[in-house]
């Protein structure tokens, strides 16, 4: 066959397809240059491992689908059997389909291979997009005359030995996206999600990098499994010298049985490389997401969600007053949260009965919708279509519609169970209810789509049901979007428990966490932003005292934290003081003024030596504007923290740096603040990135926002 070189945006993938088996991955990472056929051959020959004593007589071949028949003794790329047979494969290459047309289009290759003895055919689809983002997907077809039980099918990519550290994320409800980092040693670091949804503890990205990599430096490789059900992501380092990253769907026993002629396709494995640290990874991912045809194009509306204002106490006059105050402050979208449907006076009943509660809303939702839209605001509504309370009419009529093992219900979670959307009748009911709701209320332009429990012991007709449920949920999103293309949808799942690129293909933003504590949110938003650009992350100003941590913050810190995202408010703004209303309106106006930059620019995060100081920013792609926020998390060991560098600017241009105007300055302990702060300063991008600026000694839990503009 041939040696293939996929090359886009400083990233290369080299595949050796000269042998009879599956192609070997020669290189994935930085661009190896413009190599001719002889150069590719020499590069490939230079990377073949030697034969050593007490090993195979031929070098081990590591493909994107590792096989024991090729000498691979690590995690298998494919695991399955046909009644005990066909458990090991030896695929032989049938052909390659290659498309490397225009440099501004994705480079694609499809590897076609088969194993007649095992009765299987596999197609490996690889795409390198114009921004350097690699995606890999396997499609497996059963060509035998009996069923084939699939246990695992996962794409795998090699990482060079210079990657010595691993970073991924974990977490829990209201503490999502907590980073964890450690040396990459021999063995497998395996992260499995068995929640039936992405999970609060999802890795988002599993990153391997050179020693000491940070946000702005180091060479890094990362993968993301784009799947909203059970999944696995892993890093493996073998004593034989190979290091790999991979991921795919985590299948339960018997969950996927392929009949003759049936096929299974893996979730997309996203893979990204950068030699500019974690910010380089994010830049590739953010650019890819923003280039999608379905990416939100209109300005992201400032959103008021009324949950923490009224909870289940729905009163038309009170909600109208909230809408009036929201319009005065500059809000652009009003979202009515949980409690509007039949029997829903608390969280123990009503889920599944998606009819407007006549007792609470005798004239329906239309009077509120008309009032909200009359104020110039969009109207949004909370739903949780995948769930059901046992105390509901739909459960009493159809107890068999629940994902469960025969004869028992799974453990209750928030008094609710999961509707089995793999059942056509349950799926049709939910689709009809949502479709009717949106058809009867054309003023609803936004759905806050919640999903508040794990899929525990999720059985479908006596078999594991997470795989089928995930696909059914995708179909539900897709069909509803097809019928109501103007309605935007937020992915909320107990906060941030369903954040992945498969759900983002069907929604317009995520709710990062149910925690609106600004100190907690700084970390949650920073690490969610590793994968997602700011405009896809809901960031709201919560009340002075957080209802999840009981911590108290002033408005400036809360608003500065919420500034860098899809901005909103989660607060009873009808009860705030006139001074608070004025200040909140100023922060909303600031966000609107900065929104074109915040939702289109490059995200940068500062590697500051003082752990009490966090800084981050967004830089315009033409390097003419930037905005940065510097937060003091706690007191520091040193009396005055070191200067904060402002990365991402053009080193050859001069910039004016000043504190943002129109909002109150944060509290500091300075007797004599830095002299430049009063009138601003002008320095080169090189000086700002390499020296930085000395900032005031802020009190703990205070943030300073800086605007930067090119002056030449």
N, C-alpha and C positions, 0 to 999 in steps of 0.2 A: 504494500500500500504506500504510505507516505508519512512524513513528519509534518504536523500541522502547527502553525503559529498563529494564535488569535491574539490580536494586539489592539488595544484601545486605551487612550488617556493614561499613558505611562504604566499600564498594566499589561502583562503578557501571560498567556497560557500556552505551553508547548506540550503537544501530545505525540508520542511515538506510536504510530499505527502501522509499522512495518511488519510486525509479527502476525502469526495466525490467530492469536488470542485478542482479548480486549486491549485497547491502547494503554500504554504506560503514561502516567503524568510525569513529564520530565521537569516541569517548572510551573509554579503559580506564584506570581508576585510582581516585582518591579520589571519594567520594560527591559528586555535583553537586546534591544536594538534591531536594526534592519538586517536580518540574517538571510543569506541566500540558502539554497538547498544544501550546499556543502557546509556552510556555517551551522545550520540546524543539525546536520548529521554529526559534526564534531562536538557541538554542545551536548547532544544526546549521548554520544559515546563517552563524553567526559563525566557524565553523571551516573553511569552504570556501576553499581556497587561491585566490589571484588568478591570472588569466591574465597571463603576462608575455611580453615579446618573445622571439622565437626559441623558441617552445614550442608545445604543442598549443593549438588554438582553444577547447577546453573544459577545465575543471579535471580533473586526474587523480583517478580514484576508486580508493582503496585499500581493498579488501575483505579478509576473512580468507583469501581465495583469490585473490591478485593475478594479473591477466591483462594481457598485452601489448595486447589489444584494448581495454582501458580506459585505455591510456596508461602502464602500469607498465613501467619499464625496469630494475628491479632483479631480484633473484632471483625466479624464477617460483614461483608456488604449485603449478602443475601442469606437468609435462613428460612428454611421451610422444608416440606417433605410431601410425598405422595404415598400415604399409608406406610410410612417408614422408608420408602425408596425415594430416589431423586433428591436426597438431602445435600449432596455436593454437586456443584456444577463445574463445567469446563467449557465456557462459552467460546465460540469461534466467530471471528469477524466475518460478517456478510457484506458489509459495505459502509461507506461514509457519505453523508449528504452535507456539503459545505457551502456556506453563503458568507462571503467576505466582500460584499460589494462596496458601497460607499463608506468612507471613514467616519461619517457622521451617523451611520446606521449600526445596529448591533451586528456583531460577528457571531455566526451560528454554526454549530456542527451537530449532526445527529449520527450517533454510532449505532449501527444495527448488527446484532449478534444473536446466535442461537446455539442451543445444546440439544440436538435431537434425542440423545439418550435420556436426558432429564425431561424432555418434552416442553421446553421453555424457550421463549424468545424475549430478548430484552432490547429496548431502545434507550440510549443514553442521550439526553438532550442538554446541550451546553450552550449558553449564550453569554457573550461579553458585550455589555452595552457601551455606548459612546462615552460614558463617564467612568468606566473602569469597574463597574459592578458585574460580578460573575454570578450566574444562576445555573444550577444543575438539577435535573429531574430524571428519574428512571421510570420507564413503563415496562411492566412485565406481563407477558401473555402466556396463558396455559395452552400449549398446543397438544397436550396429551389427551387420552380418552377417559381419564378419571380426574377427580378433584385434586387440586393442589392446595395444601394449607400453607399460607404465608405467615411467617412469624416476624420477619424483619427485612426491610429493603431500604438501605440508607446510603446516600452518596457520601464519598470520602475524598478529601483533598490533602495532599502532602504539604508540610510546613518545614522549612529548613531548620537545621540544628541551632542556628543563631537565636531562635525563639526560645527563651529560657524561663519566661514567666507567663502565668495564666491569670486572667481577670474575667470574672462574670458577676452576675447580680443575683441576689436572693431577696427575701422579704416576706411580709405578711400583710394582713389587712391594716391599712393606715400606716404602713411602714414599707411600702413597696420600693424596689430598685435600690437595695443596699449593696454596695460593691464588696467583693471579697477577692483577695489577690494572694497568690502563693507561687513558689517556684514550680516549674514544670519538671517533675521527676518521672522515673520509669513507672509504667502502669497506665491505667485509664482513669481519667477524671470524667465521670459520667453524671450528667444532670438529667434526671427523668421527671417529667411532669405527669402525674396520675390524677389530675383534678377533673378531667373531662372538659376543661377549658384551659386557656393558656396558663393561668395561675399567678397569684401575687408574687410567687417566688421564681418566676420565669427568668431565664438568663438574659433574654433579649438578644444580646450578643455574647458569644464566647470568644474571648480575645486571647491570642498568643502573641508575645512580643519580645523584643530584645530587652536585655537587663535594664531596669530603671525607666522604661518607657512611660511617657506621661501624656498630657493633653496635647502638648505642642512639639513633642520630640519622640524619637524612637521609631523603629520599623515594626509594624503590627499587621497581623492577619486575623480575620474574624469571620464567624459564620452565624447565621440566623435561620432557624427552622420556621418557615411560614406556615403554621398550622395552628388552629384554635382548639384542638382536642388534645389527647394524650400524645406526648412527644418526647424525644430524646435528643440531646446534644452532647457531644463528647470530644475530648482531646486524649490522644493515646501516644505514648512514647515507648517504643519497643527497645529491648536490649540489643536487638540486631541493628539499630540505628535509625529506623524510620520514625517520623513524627507526623501525626495526622489530626485533622479536625473533620467532624462529620455530624450529621443529624438527620432525623426523619420522624415519621410517625411511630409511636409506641403502640404496638398491637397486643391485644389480649388474646389468650389461647382460643383458637377457633373463630376469631373475629372476622378474618378475611379468608374465605375458602373460594378459590377460583375454580369454577366449573370449566369444562372443555370450551375453549374459545374465549373465555372471559379474561379481562385485563384489570390490572391495578396500576395506578400511577402514584408516585410519591409526592408529598408536598415539595414545593420549591425550596431548595437549599440556597440561601443567599450567601455569597462569599465576597469579601472585600479586603483589599490590601492598601496600606499606606506607609510611606516613609516619613510622614509628618505627624505621627502620634495618633491619639484617639480623635482629635479634631479632624484629621485627615480622613479617617473612616467615616465620621459623621458627614463631612462635606460630600463624599461620594454618595452616601445613602440619601441625604437630603436632596441633592441634585437629581438623583434618579426619581425620587418620589414626586418632586415638583414637576418633572417632565411627563408624568402620567397623563393620559387624556382625561381621566376623571378627577384629577387633583382640583380642589376648590380654587376657583379663579377670582371670585368676588371677594371684597374685603370681609374678613371674618367678623361677624357682628358681635359687639360687646353684649354679653348675655347676663341677664338676671335669672337665676334659678331660685324659686321661692321655698325650697325645702326647709332650709334652716330659718326661714322667716315664719312659716305657718305650720310646718309638718303636716299632720292629717286634718288640721282645723281649717277646712275650706269654707270661706265666707265670701260671697260675691263682693260686698262693699269693701271688705278689707283688701281683697285682691285688686280691686279697681284702684284703691288708694296706693297700693304698691306700684301698680303700673303708672299712675300719675307721677309718683316720685321718681320712678325709673326714667321716665321721659325727661324730667327736669335735669337729671344727673347726666344724661347722654347715652343711656342704655339703648340698644338697638334690637334686642330680642328678649322676650319674656317667656319663661318656661314654667308651666304648671306641673308640679311633681306629683308623687304618689298620693292617692286618696280620692281620685275623681270618679272611680267606677263602683259598681254595685257592691255593697256590703263591706267597703274598704274604710273602716273607721280606725283600724290599727293594722299591724302587720300580720295578724293571725288569720285573716279571712279575705275572700274576694278575688285573689289572683286567679285568672282564667276567665272570669266573668267580664269580658271587655265591652260592657254597656255603660253608658253614662248613668250614674246613680241619681234616680229621679227624686229621692228624698233630700239629697244635698243640692242638686241642680234641677229644680222643678221645671225650669225653662231651658234646660240643656246647657251646653258649654257656649252656645252662640253668643249670649249677652256679654260674657267675658271676652271672647275672641273679638267681637266687634269693638269693645271698648279698647282693648289692647291695640288692635290694628288702627283704630281711629286716632291713637296717639302716635302713629307712625312706627310702631314696633312690630316685628315679626312675632308670631305666636308659636310656641313649642309645647310639647306634651310628653310626659313620662309614660313609658310602657315597659312591661316585663313579659313578653309573649311566650317565652320558653318555659314558664313556671306556672304552678298551680297550687293553691291552698287546698288541703282536704276539706276545709270549711268553705266550699264554693259550690255553686250549682253544677258547673261543668264536671267537677270531680264526682259529685254524688250521682250524676247521670252516667259517667264514663270512668269508673275507677280503673279500668283496664288501660287507660290512655297514659299511664305513668311508666317511665323507665324503671323497671324493677325486675328482680328475680321472681320466679313463680312462687306464689304463696306468701310473700311478705313485701313490705315496703322498705326502702332504704331508710337509714336513720334520718329523722327530720332535721331540717336546717332552716332556721328562721320560719318555722312552721310551714315549710313548703316542700314540694316535690317537683320533679322535672317531667314535663309533658314529652311523650315519645313522639317526636315529629317524624320519625321513620314510619309511623302508621299513617297511611294516606288520609284517613278520616280525621285524625288529630291535626295533621298539617293543613288540610283543607279548612277546618274550623278556624284555626288561628289566622290563616291568610284571609279568609272571608271577613273576620272581625276587623282586622287592621285595614283591609281595603275599604270596607264600609265606613269605618271611622274617618279615614282620610277623604273619601268621596263625599260623605255627608258634611264634612267640616273642611272645605277647601282653604280656610284660613290657617290651618295647621301646616306650617312650613318646616317643622323640625321635630324629630322624635329623639328623646333621650331614652335609648334602648338599654335597659338594665338586664342583668343576669346575676342573681345574688346567691348562688350556691354551687358547690362542686357537684359533679355527676358521680355520685357514690353508688357502687353496685348497680350500674346502669345497664339493665337487661332489656333486650328487645326480642320478644318471642322466645325467651329462654336462652338467648345467646348474648354475648357482649354487644353493647349498643352504642358506644361512644363514637366509633367511626361513622356509622350511619347517621347518628344524630348530628355530628358536625357537618356532614354533607347536606343534610336536610336544612340546617340553619342557614348555610350558605345559599341554598336554593330559595329559602324564604326571603332573605335579604335581596337577592337578585330579582326575584319576581316582584317584590314590592317596589323596588327602585325602578323596574321597568314600567310598572303601572303608574307610578307617581314620581317621575324624574325630577320634579322641582323640590321634593322634600329631602332635606338633609337629615342625616342620622348620626348620632353620637354612640360610640361603643363604650358603655359603662358596665362594669361587672364587679359588684362590690367595690367600686372604685376602679383600680387598675389591674384587675385579674384577667382581662382579655385584651392584651396589647400585643399584636403581632401583625405582620405584613399581609396575612391572608384576610384578617378581619378589616384591615385598613383598605383593602381593595374594594370593600363594600360599604364603608362608612366615611364620614367626613372629619371626624376627630375622635380622640379618646378622652375619657375622664381619668386623669392620672392617679387619683387617689380620693377616697372619701375624707381624707384628712385635709383640712384647710388651715392648719397651723402653719404659719409662714416659715418658721424655722425648719420644721419637718419637710415642708414643700420645697425648700431650696435644694435639698438633696434629691428628693423624688423627681423634681423637674430636671435637674442637671443630668441625672442618669437615664431618665426616659428620653431626653434629648440626644443621647448617644445614638439612638435609632431614628427618632422622628424629628422633623423640623418643628419650630415653635408653633406654627399656625395649626398644627394637628393636635396640640396638647392643651386641654382645657385648664386654665389657670385663673382661679377666682379669688377675689378679696373676701375673706370670711369675717365673722364678727370679732369684736375685740377679744373676747374670751373664746378659745376654741372649744367646741363641744366634744371633741375626741381626745384632747390632751389636758384641758382646763388651763392651758397656758395663756397669758395675756400679752398682747402686742399692740403697739400704737399703730395708727392707720398708715403712716408713712412706710413702715417696714412691711406691712401686709401688702400694700399697693405696689411697692417696688418689686416684691417677689412675684406678684401676679402680672406685672407689666410685660414680661418676656414670654408670651404665649398667646393662646386664643383667650383673650381677656374676658373677665366676667365678675359677677358679684354673687355671693351666697350669704345674704345678710338681711335682716329685717330693716331695710332702709327707710321704712315709714316711721320708725321710732327713733331715728338718729337725730342728733342736734343740728341746728342750722350751721354751726361751724364744721361739723363732720360732713354734712352734705356739700358744703362749698369745697372742702378739701377733696372729697371723693370725686366730685365733678371735675376738679382740676386734674386729678390723676387719669380719669377717663379721657379727658381732652388730650392729655399728654400721650396716652396710648394711641389714640386715633391719629395724632400728628406723626408719631413714630411708626405706625403700623406698616406702611409700605416698606420700610427698612427692616423691621422686626420679622416680617413674614416673607421676606425674599432674600435676605442677606446671608452671609456665611457666619455660622456660630463659632465662637472662640471661647475657650475656657482657660483660665490662667493657672499655671503651675506656681503657686505662691508657697514659699518655704514655711510660713506661719500657718499652722492648721486652723487657727482662729479667724483667718481672713480668707474669704472666697471671693473670686471675681470672675465675671463672665461678660460676654458681649456679643454683638452682631455687627458685622462689617459689610457695607455695600460691596457688590461685586466689582464695581468700578473704582473702589477705594476712595470715594469722595466723602463718605459719611460713615459714622459708627456711633454706637451707643454702648456704654459699659455700665455695669452695676458692681459695686464693691460692698460686700456684707461683712460685718463683724459678728461672728457667731458667739464667741465667748470672750472673756478677758484673755490677754496674751501673757506669756512669760516675760517677754520684753515690754518695756514701758511704752515704746512706740513701735508699731510694726514697720517692717521695711517697706521701701517704695514698691508700688504695684506697677508691674509692666503691663502695657496695653498692646497685645499682639495683633497681627493680622493686617496692619496698615502697610501702605507702600513705603518702603524705607527711604526712597528718594524724594518724597513729597513732604511739605510742611503742613502741620495741622494745628488748628486752634482747639484747645481742650477747655471746657467750662462745665460747671455744674448746671443741670437742667433748670430751666426757669419755670415759674408758675406753680411749683409745689414747695411745701416747707422743707427746709434743710433738716437733715437728721441730727439727732443729739450727739454731741461729742464732749470729751473731757478736756479739750484743749483750752489752756489759758490764752494761747496765742496760736490760732489756726495757721496753716501754711499760707504764706502771703499771696501765693498765686491764685488761691481759691476765689478771692473777691472779684477779680477781673478776668480770670482765665489766663492761659499761657499759650505760646506757640512754639512747637518743637517739630523736628523731623520725625517721620515714622520710624526711622532707625533708632533715634534717641528714645522714643516712647516705648519701643519694643525691647531695647537692650538695657536702658537705665530705668525708665518708668517715672512715676511721679509720687511724691510723698503726700499721703492723704491725711485728713484729720484722724486723731485717735478716737474713733467712734465708740460710743457706749455699746455693750453687747446687744445683739439683736436690733441693729440699726443698719440701714443701707444708704449708700450714696450713689446717685445716678449721674453719669457724665455723658455729655454730648461731644462728639469730635467731628470737625468739619475741615476739609482740605481748604487751604488758603491760596494755593498756587497750582 
